Amino acid sequence: MKKKIIIIGIETSCDETAVSILRDNGKNRPEILSSVVSSQFEVHKNFGGVVPDLAARAHLDKIDIMTKKALKISKVSLKNIDAVAATAGPGLVVCLSVGLNFAKALSLSLKKPLIAINHLEGHALSPKLNFNIKYPYLLFLISGGHTQYLTVNKLGNYKRLGTTIDDALGEVFDKTAKLLNLGYPGGPKIEELAKTGNENRFALPKPIFNRGGSNLSFAGLKTAILRIKEYIKTDEDRKDLAASFQKTILEILYKKTKNAFEQYLKLYPKNRALIVAGGVAANKQIRLTLKKLCQEENFQIYFPDLNFCTDNAAMIALAGLERYKKKKFNNQNFEVNPRWQLDSKAKFMKGPGVKI
């Protein structure tokens, strides 16, 4: 009987130390033998965001512990691992280095291939952990560090259709929550507060709403929140601003995703599939809005399980498995790349003077 491929995945791109063991079962969806995550919430909560040096130190403290835990849960021996996959970018360079260097040492000691994974490719493939999805499809990636639309043509072949020209969506949620003194992480807190607020009380800007195709901008919205903040005195005010902010975000995403559909269908008129991945994909109102749009536009929509929306190592192991099957391995001198893009031809779109 042919041995089934077993991959260990390691993720340390930001503030989650994650390890996963995954086994190919010969079908479209692999078997997740273990997927463990050590959150750094307590480390960063008083700072209102991730502190890179503290994050790297926490990764160093936890990575060996999490690897042993993943192996124990999976009941897999290290000698039976076929390859070591680890996130090599994009992300915080000091954090990426911890995971990739650990993976290099592990692959050397086991004499097994090293596979460097683009974190965004992990998100792009993550729904394949739960669904049998075929290429091509449209990906909407929304997280703390990334907001972009991409066509996923096949493994290693991606085309960016649109991106944020300033802040990522998760970053805007966190910064708005900080301005409202809601704590960190901000997304879930704003969503909860918005439930009982008046979403029509504050008229907030929607930057590049009617131009730029599926490119997005959130900096002007964040600035407007900062200006309104001085007039926020009561809990009722906070609820209303949270609700108005979320409504504005939903209107932006509805319009920009519809634009992305038009771009995508020019390339693939028959494959009407939208994948929504990344930590912000856990937001219930965003899910409902995108589901409504997909019903209107006759698109199938897929979300990873909530455990696989945020940073995790199962998606890294999955990308490793896909690359292992095609013998796409990396040398020990592979370096981390904090700005590693999925679409290598895509223009860098941040900073003053950007033309959309």
Residue pairs with C-beta under 8 A, 6 or more apart in sequence:
4 23
4 24
4 25
4 26
5 23
5 24
5 82
5 83
5 321
5 324
5 325
6 21
6 22
6 23
6 24
6 33
6 76
6 80
6 81
6 82
7 21
7 22
7 23
7 24
7 81
7 82
7 83
7 84
7 85
7 115
7 317
7 320
7 321
7 324
8 19
8 20
8 21
8 22
8 67
8 70
8 81
8 83
8 84
8 85
8 106
8 317
9 18
9 19
9 20
9 21
9 22
9 85
9 86
9 117
9 313
9 314
9 315
9 316
9 317
9 318
9 319
9 320
10 18
10 19
10 63
10 67
10 84
10 85
10 86
10 87
10 99
10 100
10 102
10 103
10 313
10 316
11 17
11 18
11 19
11 20
11 86
11 87
11 99
11 119
11 122
11 311
11 312
11 313
11 315
11 316
12 18
12 59
12 63
12 86
12 87
12 91
12 95
12 96
12 98
12 99
12 100
12 102
13 87
13 89
13 90
13 91
13 92
13 95
13 96
13 99
13 119
13 311
14 50
14 55
14 91
14 92
14 95
14 144
14 145
14 311
15 39
15 40
15 41
15 43
15 44
15 50
15 55
15 58
15 95
15 311
16 37
16 38
16 39
16 40
16 310
16 311
16 312
17 37
17 38
17 40
17 58
17 59
17 62
17 63
17 66
17 99
18 35
18 36
18 37
18 38
18 66
18 311
18 312
18 313
18 316
19 34
19 35
19 36
19 63
19 66
19 67
19 69
19 70
19 313
20 32
20 34
20 35
20 36
20 70
20 312
20 313
20 314
20 316
20 317
21 32
21 33
21 34
21 70
21 71
21 73
21 74
21 76
21 81
21 317
22 30
22 31
22 32
22 33
22 314
22 317
22 318
22 320
22 321
23 30
23 31
23 33
23 76
24 30
24 31
24 321
24 325
25 31
28 128
28 132
29 128
29 129
29 130
29 131
29 132
30 129
30 318
30 321
32 129
32 314
33 73
33 74
33 75
33 76
34 69
34 70
34 71
34 72
34 73
34 74
35 70
35 307
35 312
35 313
35 314
36 66
36 69
36 70
36 73
36 313
37 66
37 310
37 311
37 312
37 313
38 58
38 62
38 65
38 66
40 50
40 54
40 55
40 58
41 184
41 185
43 51
43 54
43 55
43 58
44 50
44 51
44 54
44 55
44 184
45 183
45 184
47 184
48 174
48 178
48 183
48 184
49 174
49 178
49 184
50 92
52 92
52 94
52 95
53 94
55 92
55 94
55 95
56 92
56 94
56 95
56 97
56 98
59 95
59 98
59 99
60 98
63 98
63 99
63 102
64 102
67 102
67 106
70 313
71 77
71 78
78 106
78 110
79 110
81 110
81 112
82 112
82 113
82 324
83 107
83 112
83 113
83 114
83 115
83 320
83 324
83 329
84 103
84 106
84 107
84 110
84 112
84 113
84 114
84 115
84 320
85 103
85 115
85 116
85 117
85 316
85 317
85 319
85 320
85 321
85 323
85 324
86 99
86 100
86 102
86 103
86 114
86 115
86 116
86 117
86 316
87 96
87 99
87 100
87 117
87 118
87 119
87 122
87 316
88 96
88 100
88 116
88 117
88 118
88 330
88 334
88 335
88 336
88 337
88 340
89 96
89 118
89 119
89 336
89 337
89 338
89 339
89 340
90 118
90 119
90 120
90 145
90 146
90 337
90 338
90 339
90 340
90 341
91 119
91 145
91 336
91 338
92 338
93 336
93 338
96 336
96 338
97 336
100 116
100 334
100 336
103 114
104 114
104 332
107 113
107 114
107 332
108 332
113 324
113 329
113 330
114 329
114 330
114 331
114 332
114 334
115 319
115 320
115 323
115 324
115 328
115 329
115 330
116 330
116 334
117 316
117 319
117 320
117 323
118 319
118 340
118 342
119 311
119 316
119 340
120 141
120 146
120 340
120 341
120 342
121 156
121 158
121 319
121 342
122 315
122 316
122 318
122 319
123 139
123 141
123 143
123 146
123 277
123 278
123 315
124 139
124 141
124 150
124 152
124 158
124 275
124 277
124 342
125 152
125 155
125 315
125 318
125 319
125 322
126 277
126 304
126 308
126 309
126 312
126 314
126 315
126 318
127 133
127 275
127 277
127 302
127 303
127 304
128 318
129 304
129 305
129 308
129 314
129 315
129 318
130 302
130 304
130 305
130 308
131 302
133 273
133 275
133 302
135 152
135 153
135 154
135 155
136 151
136 152
136 153
136 154
136 267
136 268
136 271
137 151
137 152
137 271
137 273
137 274
137 275
138 149
138 150
138 151
138 152
138 161
138 260
138 261
138 264
138 273
138 274
138 275
138 299
139 149
139 150
139 151
139 152
139 158
139 274
139 275
139 277
140 148
140 149
140 257
140 260
140 274
140 275
140 276
140 277
140 290
141 147
141 148
141 149
141 150
141 277
141 278
142 168
142 169
142 170
142 276
142 277
142 278
142 279
142 280
142 281
142 286
143 168
143 169
143 170
143 278
143 279
143 280
144 168
144 170
144 171
144 174
144 185
144 279
144 280
145 168
145 170
145 171
146 164
146 168
146 278
147 163
147 164
147 168
147 169
147 170
147 216
147 218
147 280
148 160
148 161
148 162
148 163
148 164
149 160
149 161
149 162
149 163
149 214
149 256
149 257
149 260
149 263
149 264
150 158
150 159
150 160
150 161
150 342
150 343
151 158
151 159
151 161
151 264
151 267
151 268
152 158
152 275
153 159
155 322
155 323
155 326
156 323
156 328
158 342
158 343
159 267
159 343
159 346
160 341
160 342
160 343
160 346
161 213
161 214
161 260
161 263
161 264
162 212
162 213
162 214
162 215
162 216
162 256
162 259
162 260
162 263
163 215
163 216
163 346
163 349
164 215
164 216
164 217
164 218
164 349
164 350
165 208
165 212
165 215
165 216
165 217
165 349
165 350
165 354
165 356
166 217
166 218
166 219
166 350
167 175
167 218
167 219
167 222
168 218
169 216
169 218
169 249
169 280
170 187
170 278
170 279
170 280
171 218
172 218
172 221
172 222
172 249
173 185
173 186
173 187
173 190
173 280
174 184
174 185
174 186
174 187
175 186
175 222
176 186
176 190
176 222
176 225
176 242
176 245
177 183
177 184
177 185
177 186
177 187
177 189
177 190
178 184
178 186
179 225
179 226
179 229
180 190
180 193
180 229
180 232
180 238
180 241
180 242
182 189
182 190
182 193
182 238
182 242
183 189
187 279
187 280
187 282
187 283
188 282
190 242
190 245
190 246
191 246
191 283
191 284
191 285
193 238
193 239
193 242
193 243
194 239
194 242
194 243
194 245
194 246
194 247
194 285
195 243
196 239
196 243
197 236
197 238
197 239
197 240
197 241
197 242
197 243
197 244
198 239
198 240
198 243
198 244
199 240
199 243
199 244
199 246
199 247
200 244
200 247
201 240
201 241
201 243
201 244
202 228
202 240
202 241
202 244
202 245
203 244
204 221
204 224
204 225
204 244
204 245
204 248
205 220
205 221
205 224
205 248
206 221
206 248
206 251
206 252
206 255
207 217
207 218
207 219
207 220
207 221
208 215
208 216
208 217
208 356
209 251
209 252
209 255
211 356
212 356
213 259
213 260
213 263
213 356
214 256
214 257
214 259
214 260
214 263
215 256
215 349
215 356
216 252
216 256
218 252
221 245
221 248
221 249
225 241
225 245
228 241
231 237
232 238
232 241
246 285
249 286
250 285
250 286
250 289
253 286
253 289
253 290
254 289
254 290
254 292
254 293
257 274
257 290
257 293
258 293
258 297
261 274
261 297
261 299
265 272
272 297
272 298
272 299
272 300
273 299
273 300
273 301
273 302
274 290
274 294
274 299
274 300
274 301
274 302
275 301
275 302
275 303
276 286
276 287
276 290
276 301
276 302
276 303
277 303
277 304
277 308
277 309
278 309
279 309
279 310
279 311
280 286
280 309
281 287
281 303
281 304
281 309
282 306
282 309
282 310
287 303
290 301
291 301
293 299
294 300
294 301
303 309
304 315
307 314
308 314
308 315
323 329
339 348
349 356
